Amino acid sequence: MTFQDFGLKEEILKGVTEAGFTEPSPIQAQAIPHVLAGKDIVAQAQTGTGKTAAFGLGIMSMLDMNDGVEALILTPTRELCTQVSDEIYKLGRFRGIKTVAIYGGQSISRQVDLVSRGAQIVVATPGRLIDHLLNGRLKNFTPKYVVLDEADEMLDMGFLEDVEEIFSHLPKTRQTLLFSATMPPQIQRLADKILKDPVTVKVESKEVTGENIEQFYHVIEDWERADAIVRLIDAEDITRSIVFCRTKKDSDELATTLIAKGYPAKALHGDLDQRQREEVIKNFKAGKLAVLVATDVAARGLDINDVSHVFNYHIPLDPESYVHRIGRTGRAGKKGKAITLVSPLEFRELSRITKTTKAQIYHMDIPTAEDVAKSHSVRLIEKIKTQHISDMATELYNTLSEDMDQTTIILKVLSKLLSKNTVGGPSTIGIRGQALAKLMERSAKFGDSRSGGDRGRGGFNRNRSGGGYRGNRDGGGERTYGDRAPRSEGERSGGYNRDGGNRGGERTYGDRAPRSEGNRSGGGYRGNRDGGNRSGGDRGRA
């Protein structure tokens, strides 16, 4: 199937070609025909599968291009809001489609003005949109097409009530599309409320776990996590990497540890204000940071290519989160590597992930300090072989030759270079050898007695041997090991003042930045380059 087979408008197909899309992804192939047929849809697909084009291409092809907002796309975070708005603009610009991104931290009057100037599509976060609706700022706001993107994240961030209220302000006659990575009961109930005779489309986990991603796990004691990450970063050939932590506290502490050891790293979580978040993401995209230490919610919606490694500092507590995390690497046909740290108490979680995702996750020992030192030497040799000899280096060598022979010069220079690559931490990290074998044996026996764990396909394999071992079914194994950050960790401070115009309290659920933090100036709509007024914020940057 090709995009031409869908019957999209020529201007939309031109945008698809310019964006570099060659053939539809599985979710696009399933969803676009139903969108064009006017059906309500419940779509289950992970981030990175092409969801924006899956709902956007059909909607943009059906727009009447009259005055007034025709389509609304709801997203849980500001980052995802701007990302979706940017992609819709790129795909629809040849049809002259204008979009406005609406989220907290922007000028309210500017947002209202941009919507009133003829935007066809509004991409919004729930908090700011409901504020506009409750205060009657958006006149004749009757979108015919409504998309709820990342619905499970809306739930996790405490937006479900807001979403239901937003839908109470929308026309009863509309086409509604709900996209979610997972379908917990609350989201299914919401779908039953807001959709009419929906078609269900689903991309199975096996289609999105990533053929280009090598997956490994290392068994460690819980107190070895920071040392293990440092050692692995030393050992791996990293360009950009993301380390996922469960809590903001862990993110800050690990980032501080990495910075102290000389690594260009920063934490990304909900306690950062908007300016700080944007600066961290900008520097990471530009390659100024090698390591981004992030929580799940803070990293949601990030679209960053060339991430060579994803590290799970803590194992995710559900398979969907695992798929979402590792999907940050191995993009656009490039190879990636996903590495998970697992304590003995987390074998059961790892077993559940491998069973659900059918992923092959191979066991490896963490390299010793001696192993890493040897690999550094090998890399140094390769760099020296390909290094261009500068005139200044020649002059320096001639100067040194006056006092030292050639062998001494070479050894001193190599010693200086190697001193910059010293390997810190204990020589050996992690559980290995006989201790690991006994641990696996006990785990397997306990799994047999409880009919637990999984063998064979989908198992997690030791040293690529292909033989998965049974998971730990120990009821005392701390199911909540590592402490899952509670949704209300950011503290619900004050609720919101519906009578006062603006919302008084900020919801900072989990790792989400407060709604009104920062001030991202602009948010202009993306107009037709040939006929739009560029002074009005066409590109969304004031």
N, C-alpha and C positions, 0 to 999 in steps of 0.2 A: 504494500500500500504506500502511496505517496500523498503529500499534502494536496496535490492537484485533484486527487480522487474524492476529496470531501465536498467539493463544490463551493469553496471559499471565494470571496470576491478577489479580483485580480490585484487590487491595491494591497490586500492583506497578504496574498501570496508573495508579492514583491518584498514586503517586510520580512516574511519568513526566509526568503532567499538571502536577503541582506544580513539577516541575523546568523546565517551559516547553518540553518537547519536543513538536513538532507532527507531524513525520513522520520515519520512519527515514532515517538517512544510508545511503549505499551499502553500507558495511561492515556496518551493523546489519541491513539488508535481506537481505544474503547469509548472515550468520553465525547470526542468532538461530534460524531454522528448524532448522538443523543441530544447534545446541546443545540445543534442545528435543527433537530426535529421538535424543539420546544419542550423537551421532557425535563422534569425535576430529576436531580441526580444525587445519590449518595456515593461518593468516590473515596475509596481507601487506598492511599498511596503515600510513600515516604517523601521527605524533602529530597530534591535533586532528581526527581523522575520526570520533570517537565510539566508540573501541575499548572503553572501560570499560563502556558500556551494551551493546555488542555481545556481550560475554561475561557481563556481570553480570546483565542482566535475565532471561535464560533460566535461569541457575543459581539465582537467588533465587526464581524461580517454581517450581522443582523441589525446593527444600529440604523435608525432612521436619519440620523445626523440633523435632527431638528433642535431648536432651542430647548434647554432643560436637560437635567441629568437623566440618562437612560439606564445607567448601570452603576451598582454599588458593590464594592469588594471590601469585606471586613477582614482585617488581619490583627493578630494579637499584639504585635510589637511594632515600634517605630521603624526599626531596621527592615523588617519584612515589608512594612507599608511602603517605604521608599524604594525598596528593591522591586516589588511588584509594579509600582507606578512607573519606574524606569523601563521595565521590560515591556509593559503595555504600550508605552510611548514608542519604543523602538519597533515593535511589531505593527503598530497602527499608524505610524507617522505618514505613510504614503496615502492614507485615506483622510488625513487631516484631523485625526482624533485627538482631542485635548483631554488630559487627565489632571486631576488635582489630588495631591497627597495631603490628607488631613490627620494631624496627630498633635498631642500636647507639646507645649513649648514654642509654638508658632504664634504669630499675631492672629487673633481671632478675626479682626476686621479684614485682614488681607485674605484669609481663607474664604470668607463669605464673598468678598469681591471677586475672587478668581472663579468661584463656582458660578456666580451670577453672570460672568462674562462668556458663558457658552460652553462650559466643560460638559462633555458627554459622559465621562467616567469619573467617579469619586472613589479613591482608595483610602480607607480610614481605619483608625483604631477605635475601639468601642467608647473609650472615655471621652475623647473630644467630640466624636459624632453625637453621642447622646446629649452632651452639653449644648451643641447647636440645635438639636431637635427640641429639647425641653424649653429652650429660650426662643423658639420660633424664628431662628435666623435664616434658615434655608427655605426660601419660598418655592412653592410648587415642586417639592422634593418627592417625586413619584417614580422611582426607578422601576423599569420593567424587568430588569435582570439583577439578581442579588446573589453574590457569592460569599459563603462563609468559609474562609481559608484557615487551615490549621485549627480545626474546631477543638481538638483535644487539648491544644495549648490554651485556648480560651478557657476551657474548664480548669486546667491546672493553675491559671493565673487569676481565677476567681471572677471571670467576666460573664458567666452564664446568665445571671440575672439581667445584666446590662444588655446582652444580646437579645434576650427575650423581649425586653422593653423596646429595643430598637425595632424589632420586627412588628411590634404593635403600632408603630408609626408608619409602616410601609404599606403600599397598596395590597389588597387581598389578591388581586389578579396580577400575578408575576410569575417568572420562572426562577426557581431557587436551586442553587447548586451548593452542596455541602462537601467539602474536602477535609479529610482527617487521616493522620497516620495510623491511629488506632480508633476503635469504636467501643469505648466504655459505655456502661448502661445509661449514664446521664446524657451522653451525646446521642445515643439511639433514641431516647425519649424526646430530646430536642428535635431530632429529625422527624419524628412522628408528628410533632406539633407544627413545624414550619414548612414541611414539604407535602406535596400532593401526588400520590401514586408514583413515587420515585423509582427510577431505574437504579440498580446497584451495580457499580463497576469496582473491580478490585485488582490491584497488582500484588501478586503474592510476594512474600519476602524473598523467595529464591530468585526473583527477577531483579531485585534491587540491592542484594548484599554485596555486589561488586565483584565481577570476574577479575578485575585488575588490582584487587586488594589482597595482599598476603596477610594472613591473620595468625598471630602467635600469642601465647600466654607464658608468664613466668610465675612460679610459685615462690612467694616471699612471706616472711613474718610481717605482721602489720606495721611494726616499728621501722621496717626497712624501706618503706615506700619512697621517701625522699631520696635516700641514697641510691635506690634502684633507678629512679628516673634520671638522676644525674649521670649514673654509669651508662645507661642506655643512650642518652643524648651524646655522651662522649664516644660511644661505640658506633652509632649509626651515622650514615652519611645523610645529614638532614639539610633540607633547604628551608622549608617552613613546617612547623609542627604545632599541633593543638593538643594540650594535655587537659583532659576532662576530669574535674573534681565534683564531688557531690555538694559541697557547701562553699559559701563565700569565704569562710574562715580558712578552709584548706587551700583555696585558690590564692588568697593573699600570702599565706605562709610559704607555700611552694614557690610562688613568684619571687618572694623576698630571698629565699634560699638560692634560687637560680641566679638572681642578679648579684648576690654576694659572691658567687663563684665565677662571675664574669660573663654570664650568658645574657644576651639581649632578650629579656623576657618581660611580660606585663600580664597582670590579671585582668579578666573581663567578667564583671558580675553586676548585679543590680544595685549595689551601693555607689557605683560611679554615676556622676551626673551626665547629662547628655553630651556636653562638650568633651568630657573625659572619655566617654565611650567612643565617640566619633574619632577622637585623636588616636586611641589605641587601635581601632580597626583600620584607620588610614595608614598608620605606620606599619601594621602587619601586612597589609596589602602591598605596600611599597617595598617590603623586604627589609625594613629597618629593625624589625623584631624577628627573631628566629623562632621564639616559643611564645604561644598564646596560652595562658592558663585560664580555663573558662569553666563556668557552670553550664549545665544543659540549657536552662532558660535563656541565659545571656547570649549563648551561641546560636540560638534558634534564628533561622532566617539569614544567617551569614552566607554570602555567596563569594567564596574566595578560592581561586584556582591555585594550582602548584603547591598544595599542601602535601608534602611527601610522607609525613608520619602523623598518625593519631595515636595518642597514649591514653589508656584508661587508668588513671591514678587509683580510682575505685571502680570496681566492676559495676556496670549499670544494673538496676534492680528489675529491669524487664527487657525482653528481647527487642522490642520496638526501639527503645532508647539506644540499644547497642547498634542496631542497623543505622539509626539516624546519626550516631556519633561517627562510626567508621566511614559513613558516606561522605564525610568531609575530605577524604583523600581518594585517590584513584579516579579522578574526574577527567572528562574530555579525552578518554583514551589513554591516559597516562597511568603508570604503575604507582601504587601506594602501599603502605604498610600500616597495619593496625596492631598495636601491642597492648595487652591487658595484664595488669598486675593482679594476682589472685592469692589470697591467703587461704590456709587450709579450711577455714570456716565458710569460704565462698565457693567451694567446689559445686555445691548444689545449684547455685546461681549460674555458674558457667555451663553446667550440664543442661539446664533449662534453655539457655541461649542457643547452644549448639543443636538441641532437639528442635526448637522452633524455627530457627533460621536455616537449618541444614548446612551450616557453615563448617568447614574443616579448620579448626583452630589448633595449631601445632604447638606442642610444648618445647621450650628451649631453656637452657640454663642461662642466667645472666652472665655475660663475659666477666672474667676476672680482670683485675687491674693489669696483670701481666699481658693478658690477651689484648686488651685495649692499647697498651703501650706498643705492642708489636704491630697492630693495625695502623697506628699513627705513623710508625716508621715506614710501613709500606706506602702509605699515602704520601708521605714526605718524599720518598724516593721518586714516585711518579711525578710529583710537582717539580722536583729538581730537574728531572729529565726534560720536561717540557718548558722550563723557565727560560725566557729570553734574557740574554746577557746585556746589561746596559753599560754605557760608557762610564758611568759613575762607579759601577761595580768593578770595572777593569782598573780604574784609577785607585780604588781602595785596595784591590789585591796587590797592585804594584807597591803601594805604600807599606802594606803588611809584609811583603816579601823582603823588605830591607832588614827586618828584625827576626823573621821566622821562616822556617822551611815550608814547603808546600803541604806536607802531611799535617804539620801542626796547625796551619791556617784552616785546612778543611775540617779537622777534628774540632777545633774551637768554634767554627761557624755552625757545624752540625749540633754541637752541644748547646749552643745558644738557641738554635731553633727548637731543639727538643725540650728545652727548659720551659718553653711556652706551652707545651702539650703534656704537662705532668698530669697523671691520673690520680685523683683524690679518692678518699673513702677507703673502706676496708678492702682487703684483697679479694675476698669472696663475699658475694651478696646472694641471698636467696637460699631456698631449701633444695638440696641436690643429693645425688649419690644414693647411698643406702637409706639415709633418712627419708628421702622422697619416695623411694621404692616401698618402704614400710608404710608410709603415710597412704600411698595409693592402694596398697594391699588391704589395709584396715578399711579404707573407704569403700573398696570393692566388696569386701565381706559384709560390711554393714548394709550396703546397697542391696546385696543378695537377700539378706534376711528381711528387708523391708520392701522388696520388689521395686527398689528405687533405681534411679540413674538410667543411663542409656548406653548401649553398646553399638558398635558398628557404625553405620552411616549416620552422619550428623554428630558423632561423638567428638570429644576433644581428645586429640591424639598426642601421645608422648613421643617426642623425638621423631616425628613423621612416620612412626611405625604403623599407623592406621588402626591401632587397637584402642578404641575409647575405653575409659574405665567408668565404673558406676559412680553415680553422684552420692554425696554425703546426705543421708536422710535424717541425720541426728536432729531430733527436736530441740536439743539444747544448743544447736549450732548458730544461734543468734541470727534469725531470719532478717533482722534489721541491722545487721552488722555494718558498721561504718556510719550509721545515722543518716537516714534520708532527711534532707532539709525539709522541714515542715512548710506547707504552703504559706502559712502566716508568719514565716520567719521575718519578713520585712515589716511586719506589724501594721495592722489596719488602724491608722491614726485619725480618728475623727469622723469617719464615714464621709458622706458628701451632702452638701447643702443645696437642695434642689430649689429652694425659694430664693436663694441669693444670687442666682445667675451662674457663678462659677462653683465648681465643686470644692468644698472646703478641705476635706481630707484627701490624702493621696493613698491609693492602694499600691502597696509595694510588695505584692505577693511573691514569695520565694526570692528569685534573683532578678525580678523585673525592676527596671529603673522607674522611679515615680513618674506619673503621667506628665506633670508639668515641669520636670527638670530640664534644664538647658534651654537654649533658645535657638533652634535651627531656623535661621532666617530663610525665607523664601517659600518653598512649597508651591511655586507657580505651576501653571499647567503647561503641558507640552503642546505647543501649537504646531500647525502646519508651517514648515520652514518657508514655504513659498509665499504664503499669504498671511501668516500670523504676525502680530505686533511683538517683536522681540523685546521691546522695552517693558512689556507687561509681565515678564517672568516666564517666557516660553519654556525655558529649559528647567524651570523649577529651582532656580538659584537667583535670589534677589541680589 
